[in-house]
Amino acid sequence: MTQSLPARVPDWVPDWFPDWVIGANNGEPDREHATETVARPEPNAILATSSLLPSSHTPDTSSDIDLHNVATQVRKERTIAITQNQNRTVQRKLQGIHLFMITINATLGTGLYWRGGLILQLGGPLAVLLSFLLLGLLAWAVMQCITEMLCIWPIPGALSMYVSEFVDEELGVAVGIAYCVLSYTSSVDYLKRTEHHASIGNFDTQAAANWGTALLMSMSTAAFSYVGVEIVAASAMEIRWPKSKERTDSDLSSHSELSSLIGKTVKFSAIWISVLATITYSVSGILVSFNLPRNSCRLPRFSWAPSEACEVQEAEAKTSSAFVTIADLSEIPGLAHVFNFFLVFTALTCAMTNLYVASRSLFGLTSRLDDSPGQPWFLRALAWLGKTNKHKVPMRAMVTSALAFVWVPFLRLEGGEASNNISSFIEVLGNMGSNGVIIVWACECVAFLRFYYCIKRHRWILQERRVPQVRRWIYEDRDYPYRSHLQPFTGYMALIGCLFLLFVSNGAFLWNGPHPEPFLSSYLIVIIFLGIWILLKFIRDARWSLVDLSNPNRVIQKIRNLHDIRQGAR
C-alpha cells in the first residue's frame, strides 16, 4: 500500500517556515530515511579546473553521436566524474533564513538613509516615489531571470558561470571580476518641527534643466539602493543541502528530488527581497518628503552641483541623512543621536556583508583555476586565492578583499580643499559600483534569455533523454524548480531597463553641461568593463562569437556539466 504524498506548498512559502504553521506534512510520515540514502558524491568530487581563466565549457566529444539512437536509450543516474582537492570547497551550512538576512542587510543599507534625501533634493517628492517604484520593478524583473537559473544551479561563482556558459566565456570572466570588485565599492557611499509639503514639480535647477531630466537622474541615483538584491546568487555556494523534512510532491527519484529541493532554499529570498526593498524605499521616501522641504540645505547634494543659497549655511548643511535631520528638527532630546547611531551601524554591517560577498565572488572565480606547475605564474597566484583553510573558509580571498579597499575610509582624514576632492572621489567610486552592478544585471538577463531559448529549442530531445531540471515545458514532470513570470517578456524588459539606465539615465547628468564627476561615475566603469573583456579575448586568442547553443549534444553535455558542478559543490 502506497502512501499519498504531502500537499504541495506554494512557491511563496520560505523553506525556513515551520511545518506546523502551514501543515506541510499533512499528517504523513517523515521521509527522512528515504532521502538520507541518496548517494552523496565522494569527498573529492567537486568543481572542475581550467587551464586558463575560469572555463567550465565541456569539449564537444559527442558531435558524431546518432541522436535517434541515443535519444531512445534510458540513461542511468551517473556518478560525478569531476575531481578536485577538498581545499577548494566551502561548508554548506547556510539555511534560507540566513540567506534572507544576508541579502536584507546588504540591500537595505545606506541607500535607505542617503539616497532618498538625495533624490528628494534633486527631483522632489514625485521623483522619489517614481524612481524607487520603477527601479524596484526593474530589480524584480532582473531577479526573476536570475532566480530561475539559480534554483537549478546554486553553484560557486554563479553570476559569472551563467554568462560564461550561455553567452560568452570571456564575458563571464569579466562579469566575475567586475562583481567581485564592485560589490564592495558600492558600500563606500556613506563616506560622504515643522511639517513641509514640497511642490511636486520642484527640482534642483543647478543639476537639471527640467523636471524630466531630474527624474532620469533620480532613477540612476535610486539604482544604488537596489544593489545587493542579487547577493543571493553570490552566497549560493554555501547553501545547505535540504534534508528529508523539505516539502515536495515530486514523483522523481530521491536523487533528482534532492537536487531540485536545494532550489527551494534560495527561491524565497531571490524572489521577494526586491519586492520588500521596493516597499521599504517607497514608504521611507514618502515619509521623508512629508517632513523635509526639497530645498533644505541639510539634504545631501551632488558635489558637482552646489547650492549658492546653502554655501552660507555650512554649519547647518553638514548633516547628510534625511532621517537624522528630521529627528533633529523634532527637538526630541537624543533622537538624532539614536538615528545617527543606527546609520553608522547599518553602514558598517552593510560594508561587512559586502566584504563577505566580495570574498565569495573572488573565491568562486579563482577556485576553478589550475595551479599546476605548468601554468603561468599569475594564474598560479590567482589559484592560490581559490583555496580554503582547514575549516573550509576562503580566508585568503577574504583577507585579499579586505586589503583591497582598507584604505578608503582613511581618505576622510584629510581636511580643507583636499576633503572636497576626496568627497568627489568617493562619490565617483560609489556610483561606479552601482553602475557596474547594473552591467552585471544586463549580462545576467542576456544569459537567461539565451538559456530560455536554448532549452525551448531543444525541449523534445531534453525530454527524450530525460535530462533533469531543464524540461521547462513538460509540466507533468514537475522537476523544474521555478518558472519565472511572463517570460521571455520579463527578460527583455529587464535588459532594456538596464541599458536605459546605463546610457540614457546616466547620460542625463551631462545634459545640463559637462561635468567630470558624473561622466566618470557613469561611463568609466563601462569603459573598464569593455576593456577587460577585450583584453581577455586577445590574451586567450578567443573567437569573437557567442557560445554555440545550436548542437543538442553540446547543450546536454553543458547542462550535465553544470549539474555535476552543483553536485560536486556539496
N, C-alpha and C positions, 0 to 999 in steps of 0.2 A: 504494500500500500504506500503510495507516494504522498508526501505532504505538500500542501499548497505553499507557494512562495509568498514572501511578505509583500504587503501592499507597496505600490510604487510611491516613492517620496518625491514631492515636487522639486524642480531644479532650484528654486529659490531658497530651499532649506539648507543651511550650512551643515557640514559634516560634524561640527562640534556641538550641535543641539543634542541634549539628552534624549534617549529613545523614548522615555516615558512621556515626554512633552508632546510628541506627535504620534505616539503609538506605533513606532516604526516596525516593531517585530510582530505586531498584530497577534500576539499570543502564540507565535510559532517558536519552536526550539531554536536555540542558538546554533549557528553553523560554523562555529569556530574551528572545530576539528577538521571540517571539510577543507577550509582554506589553509589551515596550518600545514596540510600535507602537500601544498603546492611546491613544486620543485624550485628551489631558490638557486640562483647562479653560484658558481664556485667563487671563492674569495677573490680570485684573480681575474674574474670575468667582468671587465668594465670597459672604459672608453678606449676607442681606437686612437692610435697616434698618427702623426703626419710627418712626412719627410721635410716639409717646409712649414709655412704658416698654416694655421688650423685648416684642415681639409677633411671632410667626412664623406667625400664622394667615393662611391664604390665603383671600380672599373667595370666596364661592360664586358663581362665574361660569358654572357648568355645570349648574345645577339643572334646567334645561329640556332637557337632552340626553336623547335616547331611549336608554335602557340597552340595549335589544335590538339596535339598530343599531350602537351603538358597541362593544358587548361582542364583536361578531364581527369587528371590524376588527383587523388586525395592526398593532400600534403600533411604529414605528421608534424606535431609540435616539435620544433627543432631546438637544440641547445645553443647557448651563447658561444660564438666562436671568436670572440674578441677578447684579447687578454691585455692586461696592464698591471703595473705594480699597485699594491694597496696604498702606497704613499701618495697616490693621486685621486683618492676618494675622500668624501666627507661623510660624516654621520648624518643619517636621515632621521631626524627626531622632531622636526617642526610639525605641529598639528595645524589644523585650519585656523584655530583661534590665534595662534602665534603669527601666522602669515597675515591674518587680518589686522592685528595690532601693528605689525611692522609696516604694512602698507599705509595704514592710517597715520602713523607717526611721521612717515616721510612725505605724505601728501598734504596733510593739514599742518604745515609748519609755519614758517614766517610769512608765507603767502597770505595766510588768514589775517595777520596783523598789518602787513605792509602794503600789499597790492591793492586792497580795497580802497584805502585812503588815497593812494597814488592815482587810481582810476577816477575816483570822485573829483579830485582836483583837476584832472585832465579833461574829462568829458561830462561831468555832472552825474546826477542820480540815475538817469535813464541809461547812460553808458555803463554804469556799474552793473545794473540788472541785466542788460542785453549781453554784455561781454561775458559775464560769468555763465549765463544760460547757454549762449552759443558755444563757448569753449567747453562747457560741460557736455553738451551734445556731441561735440567732436571727440572728446575723450571717451565717451561711452561707445561711439562708433569704432574708434581705434581698438578699444579693449574687446569689443565683440570679435574682431578679426584675430587678435592675439589669443583670446581665451579659447577659441575653437581649436587652434593648433596646440595650445598649451595643455589642454585637457587630454590630448593624445600623447604628447611628448613633453613632459615636465623634465627636461634634461639640463645638464650644465651648459651655460652659455647659450640658452635657448634663443634669445633675440638674434644673436649672431648666426646660430646654426640654421634657423629658418630661412634667412636671407641667402646663406651660402648654398643651401640645398635646393631652393626653388627659384632663385633669381640669378645670382652671380657669386661665385666663391670669393673673389677679392672684395666685392662689395660687402659681403657678410663679415669679412675680417675688418674692413673699415668701420662697419657698424659696431662691432665689438670693441674696437679701440676707442671710438667716439663715446660710446655709452660708458665705458669704464672710466674715462677721464671726466666727462661732463656730468655724470651722476653726482659727483662731489662738488664741482664748481657751482652748480645750481643752488647750493646751500649757503653761499657766501653773501647773499643779498642782504642779510641782516646787518652786515658790517657796513652798514650805512645808517551855567545852569539855565541856561537859555536854550530854547529849542529852535532849530533852524529848519526851514523848508526851502531848499535851494530850487531855483528855477531849472526846469528840465533842460532847456535849451542852452544853458550857460556852458562855456568851455574855456580852456586856457588858450588865450589868443597868442601867447608867446610861443606855444608849441605847435598849434594847429591853426590853419586858415579858416576852417569852418567846422561845424559840429560833425559832419560826416567823416572828415579826416580824423577828428578826435576819437570817433567811435572805432575806426580801423586801428588806430594806435592803442586804444583801450583793449581791443581784442588781443593784440600782440602782447600787451602787458599782462593780461589775465592768463595767458598761456603758462606763465611761470608757476601760477598757483596749482596747476594740474600736473606738473611734472612730478612723477612718483607713482601715478596710478599703474604704471607698467612694472613696478618693482616686484610684483608677484612673480613675474617671469624670471627675474634675476635670482629670486630665492627658491626657485623650483627644485634646485639640486639637493636641497636639504629637507624636502617634504617627506614626512613619514609615510611609509607604505601602509595601506589600510589593513586592518585585521578583520576577523570574521564578523564583527558586530556592525560593519558597514551595511547599509540597507540597499538592496538591489533586487530587481525582479528579473534579472537577466537569465536566459536559459543557456548561456555559454558554458564551456568547460571552466573549471575552477581557475585554471591558469589565466585564461583570457579575461575572466571576470575580475580577478585580482588586478590585472594590468589596467583594466578600464576604470576600476574604482579609484585609482590614485588621482584621476582627473577630478573626482568629486571633492578632493581636498582643496584644490585651487579654484574651483568653479565659483564659489560664493564670493570670495574676495575679488577675483578678477572681474566679475560682472557688476557687483554692487558698490565697490569703492568709488567709482566715478560718479555714480548717482548720489551717494552720500556727500561727496565733496561738492557737487553742484548745489545741493540743497543748503549745505553749510555756508558756502561762499555767498550765495544769493541772499540768504537771510541776513548774514552779517553785513553785507554791503548795504542792504536796505536800512538796517539799524544805524549804521554809520551816517548814511545820507540824511536821516531824520534828526541827527544830533549835532552835525557839524555843517557849516556853510561850505560851499565849494571853494570859495576864495580864502579860506582860513590859512593863515601863514604857518600854522602848525601841522598842516598836512604835508606829506612828502612830495617832492617835485623832482623832475629830471634835472640833473646837474647842468645840462647844456641849455636849459630854458629857465633861468632865474626870474623871479618877480621883482620888479623895481620897487613895488609897494612894500614888499616884505624885507628888503635889504636893510631898512632902517629899524626892523624889529628882530634883529638877530637873536636876542635872548629868548624871545617868545617862540621863534621858529625852530628851536633846537629839537623839540620833540618830533619824532618821525611817525610813531604809531598812532593811528586814529583812536584806538581803544584807550591808550594811555591819556591822550588829550581829552577825550570825553570824561574819563574818570577824574582827571584833574579839574575840569570845569564844573564837575558836580559838587566840588567843595566838601566831599566826604573825606574826613581825615584818613590818610593812609591808603585810600583806594587806588590811587595812581601808582603807588609803590607795589601794591599787590599785582596789578596788571603788568607792570614792568618786570616783576619777578617771573611771572608766567611767560612773558615774551622771551626773556633771556633763557629760561628753562626750555621752552619749546625750540628755540633756535639751536641750543646745544644738543638736545636729543635728536632733532632733525639732522644735524650735522653728523652725529654718531651713526644714525641709521644710514645716511648716505655713504659714510665710510664703510659700513658693512656691505652695502650694495656694490660700491666700487671695488672692494677687495674680492667679492664673489664673482663679479664680472671679469676682473683680471685673472682670477683662478680658472674660471670657465674657459677663458680664451687661451691660456697657456698650458692647461692640463692636458691638452691634446697634442702638444708639441713633442717631437722626438729629440731626446737629449743624448743620443748615441754619439760616440767619438767622431764619427764621420760627418757630423753636421757642422755648419758654420758656428763660430764662437757665439755670435749674438743670439742664435736660436737656442743654443745650449743654455745661455744665460736666461733667456725668457722661459725656457722649460724648467729651470730651477725654481722659478716663481710658482709653477703649477704643481708643487708638491705640498703635502700636509705634514704636520708633526705627528707624534705618536698618539695624540688624542684626536687625530683626523680633523684638525683645524688648519685652514690655509693661512698660517701665521706669516709666512713670507710675503704673500700677496697683501695681507692686511697691513703689515709694517711698511711695505713699499707704498701702498696707497696713502697711508697717514703721512709719511715723509714727503710725498709729492706735493702736498698742499699745507704743510705745517707752518709755512712762512707767511701765509695770507693774513691771519689775524694780527700779526705783528706790524703790518703796514699801518694800522690805525694809530701807532705810537707817534707817528710824525705829526707835527703841528704846522700852523701858518698856511702859506700858499701851497706847500707840499701836500698838506692834508686835502685840499681841494682836488689836486691832481690824482691823489690816491683814491679819493672817493669816486672820481670818474673812472679810474681803472677798475675798481671793484664793481661798479655798476656795469661796465662793459663785460667783465668776466662773468657776472651772474646772468646777464642777458644772453651771452654766448652759450651758457649751459642750457638754458631753457630752449633756445632756438636749435641747439644741437639735438636735444631730445625730440623735438618736432621732426627733424630729419630722420631720426631712428623710427619714429611713428610712421612716417611716409614709407620707409623701406619695408616695415612690417606689413603695411597694407598691400604693397606690391607682392610681397611673399605670399600673403594669404590668397590674393586673387589668382596668382599662378597655381597655388596648391588647389584651390577650389576648382578651377577649370581642368587641372590635371586629373584629379580623381573623378570629375564628371566625364571627361573624355574616355577614361579607361574603366568606367564603373562596371562594365559587364565582365571584363577579364579579371578585375579585382574580386568580383563576386564568384566567378568560376573557380578561382584559385583560393578562395576563402581567406583572403588577406584581412586580418582583423583590424578593427577600429578605423578603417578608412572607407567603409561602404556607407557613405552618407545618404544615398538614395534608397537603400534597402532597409526600410523601416521595420520589417518583421524581425530582423536580427537583433536590433536594439543594443548593439555593442558600440555604436558611435557615441562618444561621451557627451558631446554638446553641439547642437546645431544653432548657430547664432542667427539673429533675426534679420529678415529682409535681405538676405544675401542673393546676388552679389551687389545689390544697390547700396547697402550699407558700406561695403568695402570701397566702392567707387567714391561715394560721398566723403568718406573719411580721407581718402587720398587727395581728393580735390580740396578739401578743407585744409589739410596740412600744407599743400602747395600754395593755397591762397594766403595762409598765414606767413609763409616764408617769403613770398615775393610781392604780395600786394599790401598786406597789413604792415609788414616791416618797411616796405618802400614808402608808406605814408609818412614815416618820420622825416623823410627828406623832401617832402613836397612844400614845406614852408621855408625852405632854404637848406643848403648843405651844411651838415654838422659832422665832424669826425666821429664823435661818440656813438650816435645812432647807426652810422654806417658800419663802424667796426662791430657794434653789438649785433647787427642784423646779418651782415654778409661775410665777415671774416671767417666765421665758423663754416659757412658754406664753401668758401674757397679752400680752407684747410681740409675739409672732408673730401672734396673732389680731388685735391692734391694727393691725399693718402691713397685714394682708390686708384688714381692713375699711376702713382709710384709703384704700388703693388702689382699692377698689370705689367709694368716694364721689368720689375725685379723678377717676377715669376715667368716672364715671357708668355703670358696667358693670352688666350683668344679674346677678342672684343665682341663677345656674343653672350647671350643669356644661356643658362643651363638648359640643356635639351631634355624636354619632358615628353617628347613625342613617342619614344620607344617604350612600349608597355613593360618589357623585361627590365629595362633600366629603372623605370618607375617603381616596379615591385621590389627590385633589389635595393633601391634607395629607401623605400618605406620600411623594409625589413631591417635595414641597417640602422635606421632611427629607432625602431623597436628594440634592437639589440642594445643600443646606447642607453635607452631608457631602462632596460632590464639590468644592464651591467652597472648602472649607477646606484643600484640598490645596496 
